[in-house]
Amino acid sequence: MSFKDLQLNKPILRAIAEAGYNDPTLVQEKTIPLVLNKEDVITSAQTGTGKTAAFALPILQLLFDKQEAPKKGKKIKALIVSPTRELAIQIGENFKTYSTYTNLRSTVIFGGTSIEPQKDVLKKGVDIVIATPGRLLDLHKQDVLNLDYIEILVLDEADLMLDMGFIDDVKKIERLCPNEKQTLLFSATMPYKVEQLANTILNTPKRVEVSPTSSASKHISQVLYYVPKRNKIELCLHLLRNTIRGSILIFRRTKFGVDKLEKTLLKNGYKVESIHGDKSQTDRQNALKKFKNGYVNILIATDVAARGIDINSLDAVINFDLPNVPETYVHRIGRTGRAGNTGLSYSLCSADEKAYVKTIQQLINVQIPIEENHPYPLDPKAKPIVHKSKKPKSKHKKGRKSEASKKKKKRWY
Ligand code: AMP
């Protein structure tokens, strides 16, 4: 199937061709016709499947078709609610790309940053708003944002939205929009509470299910290292020196863990950035920018901070800590091996995390291969392999040390 078969019009086809999309992904093939048909839709698909375009393209098409007042006096007709700022920004970037050749305007609003510029944009008039719940309600309360003309409401990453405690905000936002509207719900997983939410706010929805969360991509090669907790940092350094190359995303369960690992990697001369919930919005955006444009090749993140972020050409994911929710493992490793590329996933498992491996393997229905040949085995009787310490062979050698020490100074003293 081609995008043309999906009845998208020329300005949109031109923009997606320029973005390098040849054919629609499965989730796009299944979701776009339903949205164009004005159905309410529940799509369960992970990030990385092309789900943003699955709602953004038909929304642009529907709004484009019935555009009356091209410039002035624009009313918000589509609202996309996203749980995290990073995801909202990313969705906003996609809308901008896809709407290049239309005169539809979109804007992103999120908390943790000055409200005034966001008010200014809204006052000028936009067709599409992508927002995090708190700032959206704030702006509505201040009468800068009118939801009375919403025709399409999208709840993205609904499961994460509920995990983050946004249920009441989401329900409130839905009530502020007109009764007569089209509602689309996207969720990576469909736990009971998401079904419940869907039942209360969607109208006889059509369902699309693409690659359930339990199926890890075939393009990802996974490996498991059993290691004593106290040796995880050494093993991580060993892998970075000897095995893992390119752009690497390292997951840690806690913000404290992220900071601690960042400090160690900086000390060892790696170019690294980190994102977690305690960092300011500007810091998080800067970190992401540096990672995306290759200025640093290692990003350390907590699950919530990293969820939904689309990072192109990621070579490897390291699960420094194993997640206690098995679906989170699938989300994490889904950051790599995208769009036909092969990805690598390395999981470091200490004795107290063995139970997590069991539930993960049950979920993905795959036995993750175990790498026993490393210097810090969990079994104390096994003889450690001694490797000579090598300097990291980073692709980003230039200025590595001085940058690392600069950052170290800034952050830790
Ligand atoms: P998403 O699941 O929306 O986060 O999309 C994941 C990545 O796939 C993004 O980088 C998109 O730009 C890209 N993408 C989305 N649709 C297509 C397509 N039909 N062909 C190629 N890349 C796509």
Residues whose N, C-alpha, C, O or C-beta is under 5 A from the ligand:
A	BS01	AMP	G20 Y21 N22 D23 P24 T25 Q46 T47 G48 T49 G50 K51 T52 A53 D310
